[in-house]
Amino acid sequence: MVSGQAAPGTEVEVGFENPRLNTILKALSPAERAVALALATNGVTTWAEAAMTAGAAQPKIQGEKVRRKVMRLAAAAEAITVSDC
């Protein structure tokens, strides 16, 4: 499987080497995941642009919503990683 490619029928991104990234992506809805992954697209520099690229009806609002959710999930994943040390 190619890194970042969805497994057939699962709509969950798999194959990234970073377990924290996999955890965050699995916690997102398919629409939120599309925004998060669009942020890695060449030329996309803001969450609003990522949401627009992902086809969001209200890119500024959706981009900010996904940004906040990803930050919360990343902080939670970091806290788990630190407590495991």
TORPA-845964 format. One line per field, with one value per atom (N, C-alpha, C, O, CB): x, y, z. Coordinates in pm, 1 decimal, always signed. Atoms other than C-alpha are relative to their C-alpha. Glycine has a CB too. Layout:
BEGIN
px: [X,...]
py: [Y,...]
pz: [Z,...]
***
This chain:
BEGIN
px: [+83.8,+0.0,+88.3,+190.7,-95.3,-73.6,+123.7,-28.5,-142.9,-37.9,+19.7,+177.4,-108.6,-110.7,+130.6,+104.2,-125.7,-118.9,-215.4,+56.0,+110.5,-351.4,-101.0,-63.9,+50.4,+103.9,-684.4,-6.9,+3.6,-136.9,+21.8,-730.9,-138.6,-232.4,+12.6,+128.5,-1013.0,-113.5,-107.4,+6.9,+119.5,-1350.9,+7.7,-91.2,-34.9,-10.5,-1218.2,-12.6,-56.0,+129.7,-2.6,-1191.7,+90.1,+77.3,-140.1,-95.4,-916.9,+138.5,+179.3,-8.7,-134.8,-571.5,+91.0,+91.9,+53.1,-93.0,-312.6,+131.8,+140.0,-55.2,-126.7,+47.7,+104.1,+216.8,-23.5,-101.1,+219.5,+87.1,+38.9,-64.6,-92.7,+524.9,-16.7,+23.6,+141.7,+15.9,+434.4,-130.2,-238.5,+0.7,+121.7,+191.5,-89.1,-211.3,+36.8,+80.1,+82.8,-85.3,-202.1,+90.9,+74.2,-19.6,-114.5,-226.3,+93.5,+105.5,-212.1,-113.3,-230.3,+57.2,+101.1,-393.3,-86.6,-208.9,+65.8,+74.1,-490.9,-91.0,-208.6,+96.7,+80.6,-610.0,-119.0,-227.1,+86.1,+109.4,-819.5,-110.6,-226.4,+52.4,+98.4,-993.4,-82.1,-182.5,+69.8,+70.2,-1104.2,-106.2,-92.8,+98.4,+100.1,-1415.7,+63.2,+167.1,-131.0,-57.5,-1354.9,+15.2,+115.3,-86.6,-8.8,-1428.0,+111.9,+185.7,-134.1,-107.9,-1195.5,+135.6,+231.5,-18.4,-124.6,-927.3,+42.4,+161.0,-15.1,-31.1,-950.8,+62.0,+154.8,-126.8,-55.4,-884.5,+141.6,+232.4,-89.8,-132.1,-591.5,+103.3,+215.2,-6.3,-94.4,-430.4,+22.3,+130.4,-50.7,-15.4,-494.0,+102.6,+164.5,-134.8,-98.3,-274.7,+141.2,+227.6,-5.0,-131.7,+22.1,+18.2,+125.6,+22.1,-5.8,-56.9,+86.0,+80.4,-141.8,-83.2,+191.2,-87.6,-190.0,+81.9,+71.5,+71.6,-107.6,-158.7,-61.2,+100.5,-171.6,+74.3,+152.9,-90.0,-76.4,-46.7,-84.6,-29.8,+75.2,+86.0,-349.5,-107.9,-135.7,-64.5,+107.6,-624.5,-120.7,-190.8,-39.7,+111.3,-882.4,+24.8,-67.2,-18.7,-34.3,-700.8,-14.5,-60.6,+142.9,+12.8,-688.2,-146.7,-182.5,+65.6,+143.3,-1062.7,-59.1,-144.2,-74.4,+47.0,-1123.8,+43.7,-34.5,+53.9,-51.9,-904.2,-79.0,-100.5,+148.5,+76.2,-1102.7,-147.0,-221.9,+11.4,+137.3,-1428.7,-99.1,-219.6,-47.0,+89.4,-1569.7,-85.2,-37.6,+80.4,+91.4,-1872.7,+38.7,+24.8,-144.1,-44.6,-1741.3,+144.7,+170.4,-91.9,-138.3,-1363.5,+62.7,+138.8,+81.5,-62.3,-1267.4,-47.2,+33.7,-32.7,+56.0,-1499.3,+45.3,+90.1,-154.0,-38.0,-1427.6,+149.7,+191.1,-39.9,-144.6,-1052.4,+37.7,+121.9,+70.8,-28.6,-1048.7,-48.5,+19.4,-66.1,+53.3,-1265.9,+95.4,+124.0,-139.1,-91.3,-1030.9,+134.4,+192.9,+21.1,-126.2,-722.1,-6.7,+84.2,+34.1,+14.9,-852.8,-9.1,+49.9,-124.7,+14.7,-950.1,+133.5,+168.3,-105.6,-130.9,-611.2,+94.7,+169.9,+60.4,-86.4,-432.4,-36.4,+52.4,-10.3,+42.5,-641.4,+45.3,+97.6,-152.8,-39.7,-576.7,+151.7,+200.0,-48.6,-146.7,-203.5,+46.4,+137.6,+63.8,-37.8,-181.6,-31.3,+48.2,-73.3,+35.8,-363.5,+96.9,+138.7,-143.9,-94.7,-136.4,+136.6,+204.5,+11.6,-129.5,+170.8,-2.3,+95.7,+32.6,+11.5,+46.6,+10.1,+70.6,-132.8,-7.5,+5.4,+143.9,+193.4,-95.7,-137.2,+354.0,+91.6,+178.4,+46.5,-84.4,+511.2,-25.5,+69.1,-26.8,+29.8,+330.8,+52.0,+71.9,-148.9,-54.1,+459.5,+150.7,+205.9,-29.3,-146.2,+822.7,+41.3,+160.7,+55.8]
py: [-117.2,+0.0,+123.6,+126.9,-0.2,-124.9,+348.3,+82.5,+88.5,+78.4,-84.0,+578.1,+102.9,+170.5,+69.6,-100.1,+791.3,-40.2,+35.7,+123.2,+44.6,+590.4,-73.7,-152.3,-90.6,+63.2,+479.3,-149.0,-190.0,+67.2,+142.6,+108.9,-18.0,+51.4,-79.0,+16.1,-15.5,-23.7,-113.4,-114.9,+17.0,+27.4,+49.4,+39.7,-139.9,-41.6,+171.2,+149.5,+194.5,-45.7,-145.2,+543.8,+50.9,+166.4,+53.4,-41.1,+554.0,-4.0,-104.3,-90.5,-6.9,+667.0,-92.7,-89.8,+145.7,+91.0,+402.8,+5.1,+55.3,-144.4,+12.8,+343.8,+104.1,+95.3,+3.5,-96.2,+643.3,-63.0,-142.4,+131.2,+56.9,+557.6,+60.3,-1.1,+19.6,-69.4,+805.1,-45.5,-13.3,+154.6,+50.0,+635.1,+112.5,+98.3,-93.0,-113.8,+973.0,+55.4,+88.3,+110.8,-47.1,+1086.2,-95.6,-51.9,+14.8,+98.3,+762.3,+13.1,+4.9,-142.3,-14.6,+810.3,+122.0,+115.8,+10.3,-123.5,+1166.0,-18.8,+17.2,+118.0,+17.1,+1074.6,-92.7,-68.7,-53.6,+93.5,+783.5,+64.6,+23.4,-124.0,-67.3,+1016.7,+104.3,+153.6,+66.1,-99.0,+1253.4,-65.2,-180.8,+77.0,+47.7,+1215.5,+2.7,+66.1,+87.7,-4.6,+1155.6,+142.8,+173.6,-80.8,-138.0,+1522.5,+75.5,+151.2,+73.2,-64.9,+1642.5,-52.2,+24.1,-23.1,+61.6,+1398.1,+57.7,+80.8,-152.9,-57.4,+1536.5,+138.6,+173.8,+7.7,-133.3,+1886.7,-12.1,+56.7,+79.5,+15.9,+1772.4,-45.0,+6.2,-100.4,+48.9,+1584.7,+102.7,+108.1,-131.0,-103.4,+1872.1,+104.4,+168.5,+67.5,-96.9,+2091.0,-36.5,+50.7,+9.0,+44.2,+1883.5,+15.3,-14.1,-144.2,-16.9,+1961.1,+120.7,+223.4,+15.8,-112.2,+2181.5,+120.6,+108.7,-38.8,-123.7,+2540.9,+30.8,+142.7,-4.7,-22.0,+2497.7,+38.9,-39.4,-128.2,-49.5,+2708.3,+31.7,+54.6,+121.7,-29.4,+2771.5,-107.7,-181.1,+140.9,+95.8,+2560.4,+35.0,-55.0,-4.0,-40.6,+2764.3,-47.4,-96.2,+154.4,+49.7,+2681.0,-150.9,-205.3,+40.9,+145.8,+2316.7,-40.9,-135.4,-56.8,+30.5,+2317.1,+26.7,-48.7,+82.5,-29.3,+2480.4,-111.2,-155.5,+137.7,+108.2,+2217.3,-128.5,-206.1,-24.0,+121.0,+1946.2,+11.4,-85.4,-28.7,-16.8,+2091.8,+45.6,+27.5,-125.9,-47.7,+2244.1,+115.9,+201.7,+42.7,-107.4,+2469.2,+132.7,+237.9,-35.9,-119.2,+2717.2,-21.9,-56.3,+30.5,+37.2,+2677.8,+67.7,+3.4,+29.7,-68.8,+2941.0,-62.1,-87.3,+151.6,+58.0,+2796.7,-144.8,-184.4,+7.5,+142.2,+2431.8,-15.6,-101.2,-73.8,+6.8,+2490.8,+26.8,-42.7,+99.0,-32.6,+2651.1,-111.2,-145.0,+133.6,+110.6,+2372.8,-119.4,-178.2,-42.9,+114.3,+2104.4,+32.3,-53.4,-37.5,-39.3,+2297.5,-18.0,-74.4,+146.0,+12.2,+2316.1,-146.4,-185.4,+76.2,+141.8,+1947.2,-72.4,-152.4,-68.1,+63.6,+1838.1,+40.8,-42.7,+37.8,-45.5,+2051.0,-69.8,-109.3,+152.9,+71.0,+1894.6,-144.9,-196.5,+6.8,+140.4,+1543.4,-15.6,-110.3,-56.7,+5.7,+1614.8,+18.1,-51.2,+108.1,-21.5,+1747.3,-124.2,-162.9,+123.0,+120.9,+1439.6,-113.4,-186.8,-42.2,+105.8,+1206.2,+25.6,-68.7,-8.7,-36.0,+1392.3,-30.8,-81.5,+151.4,+25.9,+1365.9,-149.1,-189.6,+55.6,+145.7,+990.0,-46.7,-130.4,-73.1,+36.4,+960.7,+38.4,-39.6,+66.8,-46.9,+1164.3,-84.2,-117.4,+149.8,+78.9,+965.7,-141.8,-208.4,-2.2,+134.5,+641.3,-6.4,-115.1,-46.5,-3.0,+752.9,-21.8,-21.8,+129.1]
pz: [+0.0,+0.0,+0.0,+68.3,+120.6,+9.0,-83.8,+125.0,+170.0,-128.8,-118.1,+215.6,-24.9,-127.7,+39.3,+8.9,+278.8,-83.6,-93.3,-53.5,+83.9,+51.1,+86.4,+173.6,-115.6,-80.6,+193.4,-31.8,-147.4,-24.5,+19.3,+245.8,-62.4,-23.1,+135.7,+67.6,+20.7,+98.7,+182.8,-98.8,-80.1,+187.1,+143.4,+216.0,+1.5,-139.5,+513.9,+18.6,+124.6,+56.9,-6.3,+439.1,+111.9,+152.6,+18.6,-102.4,+703.3,-60.4,-118.9,+126.2,+53.5,+604.1,+80.4,+203.4,+2.7,-65.6,+679.6,-73.1,-185.2,+4.2,+68.9,+600.3,+34.2,-14.6,-142.3,-40.3,+757.3,+107.1,+187.8,+50.8,-97.1,+962.9,+138.9,+237.7,-46.9,-127.5,+1238.4,+66.5,+17.6,-20.4,-64.8,+1480.4,+52.7,+56.1,+114.0,-46.9,+1621.2,-113.3,-92.6,+57.2,+116.5,+1272.5,-32.3,-59.5,-121.4,+26.3,+1216.9,+101.0,+63.7,+3.5,-104.6,+1549.9,-25.9,-13.5,+137.8,+27.1,+1461.3,-120.4,-115.1,-23.8,+120.8,+1112.2,+22.0,-31.8,-112.3,-26.0,+1238.1,+82.7,+74.5,+71.5,-84.6,+1485.2,-76.3,-24.9,+116.9,+80.7,+1207.3,-86.9,-127.1,-86.7,+95.6,+996.4,-138.7,-157.0,+4.7,+135.1,+624.5,-54.3,-119.1,-94.7,+48.9,+546.8,+71.0,+7.9,+19.8,-76.1,+825.7,-44.4,-55.9,+151.3,+44.1,+712.3,-134.5,-158.0,-9.6,+131.1,+358.6,+15.2,-57.7,-87.1,-25.0,+493.2,+55.3,+8.6,+98.3,-60.7,+707.4,-102.7,-105.1,+115.1,+101.4,+420.0,-110.6,-169.1,-60.7,+103.0,+177.4,+42.2,-42.7,-28.8,-48.1,+399.6,-45.8,-55.0,+152.6,+45.7,+279.7,-150.7,-203.3,+39.0,+145.0,-85.3,-35.2,+32.4,-59.0,+45.3,-270.9,-29.1,-96.4,-125.7,+24.5,-274.4,+103.0,+106.5,-134.2,-103.8,+15.8,+127.7,+181.1,+22.3,-114.5,+306.5,+122.0,+229.8,-39.5,-114.5,+529.2,+12.3,-82.6,-14.2,-21.8,+681.4,-86.3,-132.6,+148.3,+86.8,+485.8,-143.4,-209.1,+3.4,+133.7,+160.3,-6.7,-107.0,-37.9,-3.9,+265.1,-6.5,-76.8,+127.2,+2.3,+330.2,-137.8,-184.8,+106.2,+135.2,-7.6,-96.7,-180.8,-47.4,+83.8,-175.3,+21.7,-71.4,+29.4,-33.9,+5.5,-38.3,-26.0,+148.6,+46.4,-125.6,+105.0,+87.4,-56.3,-105.3,+193.8,-50.0,-124.3,+123.5,+39.9,+145.4,+64.3,+1.9,+37.5,-71.4,+404.4,+43.1,+158.4,+123.3,-27.0,+382.6,+120.6,+193.0,-117.9,-113.4,+641.0,+131.6,+220.9,-3.1,-122.5,+906.9,+16.6,+124.1,-1.8,-7.8,+825.4,+24.4,+102.7,-129.2,-20.5,+804.4,+144.7,+201.5,-90.7,-140.5,+1149.2,+92.3,+189.3,+39.3,-81.1,+1293.8,-1.2,+103.0,-51.8,+12.3,+1162.0,+66.3,+132.6,-149.6,-63.0,+1274.0,+151.7,+212.5,-34.6,-145.4,+1631.5,+42.8,+143.6,+47.3,-35.8,+1634.1,-12.2,+74.6,-89.5,+18.9,+1497.2,+112.4,+162.6,-137.7,-109.0,+1758.7,+131.2,+206.8,+16.4,-121.8,+2039.5,-3.3,+95.4,+16.4,+13.6,+1908.4,+11.7,+73.7,-134.6,-7.5,+1868.2,+144.1,+189.1,-90.7,-140.0,+2224.9,+82.7,+168.4,+58.2,-73.6,+2356.6,-31.8,+57.7,-33.0,+39.8,+2157.7,+61.0,+101.5,-153.8,-60.1,+2286.1,+150.4,+205.1,-24.3,-144.0,+2645.9,+28.7,+127.9,+54.7,-17.4,+2606.0,-20.5,+55.0,-99.2,+28.9,+2454.8,+115.9,+155.0,-129.3,-111.0,+2736.0,+124.3,+195.7,+30.3,-119.1,+3007.0,-11.6,+90.0,+25.5,+20.6,+2852.4,+26.4,+43.8,-141.9,-18.5,+2900.2,+140.8,+170.8,-46.3]
***
